[in-house]
Amino acid sequence: MAADPKKKYGKKRCKYCEMKVDFIGYKDLDLIKYSLSERYKIMPRRLTGTCKKHQDMVTKAIKRARQVALIPYVVDRHRVIENPFDAIKPLKTK
């Protein structure tokens, strides 16, 4: 069966399901950064391909990380950083 000419892209897969992630915490910035834009906004499911379960976990983790000041709420429009996670210092964990 030939491919449908209207479909240009394949189905997006959830990155968190492929990595077999059970829980996404607010301290785990390496997992959270896949779902943030360069201006620290939460990316929607239709763009990232994240499943509903993991999108809910990511949203909660991002909101908690903002409250604890690990991720900023607002980024200055005139100083947009190429890779925003270079400026964030990693947490010291034991």
GUZA-261393 format. One record per residue (C-alpha): chain; residue in three letters; x, y, z. Coordinates in steps of 0.05 Angstrom, whole numbers, plus 5000, padded with zeros to 4 digits. Last residue first. Layout:
REM GUZA-261393
<site cadena="A" residuo="ALA" X="X" Y="Y" Z="Z"/>
...
REM end
This chain:
REM GUZA-261393
<site cadena="A" residuo="LYS" X="5485" Y="5259" Z="5936"/>
<site cadena="A" residuo="THR" X="5456" Y="5314" Z="5893"/>
<site cadena="A" residuo="LYS" X="5486" Y="5381" Z="5876"/>
<site cadena="A" residuo="LEU" X="5438" Y="5416" Z="5830"/>
<site cadena="A" residuo="PRO" X="5460" Y="5436" Z="5760"/>
<site cadena="A" residuo="LYS" X="5472" Y="5510" Z="5745"/>
<site cadena="A" residuo="ILE" X="5424" Y="5540" Z="5694"/>
<site cadena="A" residuo="ALA" X="5457" Y="5586" Z="5642"/>
<site cadena="A" residuo="ASP" X="5472" Y="5530" Z="5594"/>
<site cadena="A" residuo="PHE" X="5399" Y="5508" Z="5600"/>
<site cadena="A" residuo="PRO" X="5375" Y="5569" Z="5561"/>
<site cadena="A" residuo="ASN" X="5408" Y="5547" Z="5496"/>
<site cadena="A" residuo="GLU" X="5407" Y="5605" Z="5447"/>
<site cadena="A" residuo="ILE" X="5388" Y="5657" Z="5500"/>
<site cadena="A" residuo="VAL" X="5336" Y="5711" Z="5487"/>
<site cadena="A" residuo="ARG" X="5359" Y="5778" Z="5513"/>
<site cadena="A" residuo="HIS" X="5311" Y="5828" Z="5482"/>
<site cadena="A" residuo="ARG" X="5247" Y="5791" Z="5501"/>
<site cadena="A" residuo="ASP" X="5269" Y="5784" Z="5574"/>
<site cadena="A" residuo="VAL" X="5251" Y="5715" Z="5599"/>
<site cadena="A" residuo="VAL" X="5193" Y="5703" Z="5647"/>
<site cadena="A" residuo="TYR" X="5176" Y="5648" Z="5697"/>
<site cadena="A" residuo="PRO" X="5248" Y="5628" Z="5708"/>
<site cadena="A" residuo="ILE" X="5268" Y="5554" Z="5719"/>
<site cadena="A" residuo="LEU" X="5300" Y="5529" Z="5784"/>
<site cadena="A" residuo="ALA" X="5264" Y="5583" Z="5823"/>
<site cadena="A" residuo="VAL" X="5228" Y="5536" Z="5872"/>
<site cadena="A" residuo="GLN" X="5161" Y="5559" Z="5845"/>
<site cadena="A" residuo="ARG" X="5186" Y="5552" Z="5773"/>
<site cadena="A" residuo="ALA" X="5210" Y="5481" Z="5787"/>
<site cadena="A" residuo="ARG" X="5140" Y="5465" Z="5814"/>
<site cadena="A" residuo="LYS" X="5107" Y="5491" Z="5751"/>
<site cadena="A" residuo="ILE" X="5156" Y="5453" Z="5707"/>
<site cadena="A" residuo="ALA" X="5145" Y="5388" Z="5746"/>
<site cadena="A" residuo="LYS" X="5069" Y="5394" Z="5743"/>
<site cadena="A" residuo="THR" X="5071" Y="5406" Z="5667"/>
<site cadena="A" residuo="VAL" X="5120" Y="5349" Z="5657"/>
<site cadena="A" residuo="MET" X="5076" Y="5300" Z="5696"/>
<site cadena="A" residuo="ASP" X="5014" Y="5321" Z="5656"/>
<site cadena="A" residuo="GLN" X="5053" Y="5314" Z="5591"/>
<site cadena="A" residuo="HIS" X="5077" Y="5245" Z="5613"/>
<site cadena="A" residuo="LYS" X="5007" Y="5217" Z="5621"/>
<site cadena="A" residuo="LYS" X="4979" Y="5252" Z="5559"/>
<site cadena="A" residuo="CYS" X="5033" Y="5226" Z="5512"/>
<site cadena="A" residuo="THR" X="5088" Y="5272" Z="5487"/>
<site cadena="A" residuo="GLY" X="5092" Y="5285" Z="5412"/>
<site cadena="A" residuo="THR" X="5130" Y="5350" Z="5423"/>
<site cadena="A" residuo="LEU" X="5090" Y="5395" Z="5378"/>
<site cadena="A" residuo="ARG" X="5020" Y="5366" Z="5388"/>
<site cadena="A" residuo="ARG" X="5033" Y="5358" Z="5462"/>
<site cadena="A" residuo="PRO" X="5043" Y="5432" Z="5474"/>
<site cadena="A" residuo="MET" X="5110" Y="5464" Z="5493"/>
<site cadena="A" residuo="ILE" X="5114" Y="5495" Z="5562"/>
<site cadena="A" residuo="LYS" X="5146" Y="5564" Z="5557"/>
<site cadena="A" residuo="TYR" X="5217" Y="5575" Z="5579"/>
<site cadena="A" residuo="ARG" X="5234" Y="5626" Z="5525"/>
<site cadena="A" residuo="GLU" X="5276" Y="5576" Z="5486"/>
<site cadena="A" residuo="SER" X="5217" Y="5528" Z="5489"/>
<site cadena="A" residuo="LEU" X="5207" Y="5477" Z="5544"/>
<site cadena="A" residuo="SER" X="5185" Y="5404" Z="5537"/>
<site cadena="A" residuo="TYR" X="5252" Y="5372" Z="5523"/>
<site cadena="A" residuo="LYS" X="5282" Y="5413" Z="5580"/>
<site cadena="A" residuo="ILE" X="5243" Y="5376" Z="5633"/>
<site cadena="A" residuo="LEU" X="5281" Y="5311" Z="5627"/>
<site cadena="A" residuo="ASP" X="5350" Y="5343" Z="5637"/>
<site cadena="A" residuo="LEU" X="5321" Y="5390" Z="5690"/>
<site cadena="A" residuo="ASP" X="5307" Y="5333" Z="5738"/>
<site cadena="A" residuo="LYS" X="5293" Y="5373" Z="5801"/>
<site cadena="A" residuo="TYR" X="5219" Y="5380" Z="5787"/>
<site cadena="A" residuo="GLY" X="5209" Y="5306" Z="5783"/>
<site cadena="A" residuo="ILE" X="5187" Y="5264" Z="5724"/>
<site cadena="A" residuo="PHE" X="5164" Y="5194" Z="5743"/>
<site cadena="A" residuo="ASP" X="5161" Y="5127" Z="5708"/>
<site cadena="A" residuo="VAL" X="5208" Y="5142" Z="5650"/>
<site cadena="A" residuo="LYS" X="5215" Y="5085" Z="5599"/>
<site cadena="A" residuo="MET" X="5263" Y="5124" Z="5554"/>
<site cadena="A" residuo="GLU" X="5216" Y="5109" Z="5495"/>
<site cadena="A" residuo="CYS" X="5156" Y="5129" Z="5538"/>
<site cadena="A" residuo="TYR" X="5191" Y="5194" Z="5557"/>
<site cadena="A" residuo="LYS" X="5206" Y="5211" Z="5485"/>
<site cadena="A" residuo="CYS" X="5133" Y="5202" Z="5465"/>
<site cadena="A" residuo="ARG" X="5131" Y="5184" Z="5392"/>
<site cadena="A" residuo="LYS" X="5110" Y="5229" Z="5335"/>
<site cadena="A" residuo="LYS" X="5074" Y="5195" Z="5277"/>
<site cadena="A" residuo="GLY" X="5109" Y="5200" Z="5211"/>
<site cadena="A" residuo="TYR" X="5113" Y="5265" Z="5171"/>
<site cadena="A" residuo="LYS" X="5088" Y="5287" Z="5103"/>
<site cadena="A" residuo="LYS" X="5019" Y="5257" Z="5106"/>
<site cadena="A" residuo="LYS" X="4976" Y="5284" Z="5049"/>
<site cadena="A" residuo="PRO" X="5010" Y="5238" Z="4997"/>
<site cadena="A" residuo="ASP" X="4986" Y="5176" Z="5035"/>
<site cadena="A" residuo="ALA" X="5040" Y="5123" Z="5030"/>
<site cadena="A" residuo="ALA" X="5029" Y="5067" Z="4980"/>
<site cadena="A" residuo="MET" X="5000" Y="5000" Z="5000"/>
REM end
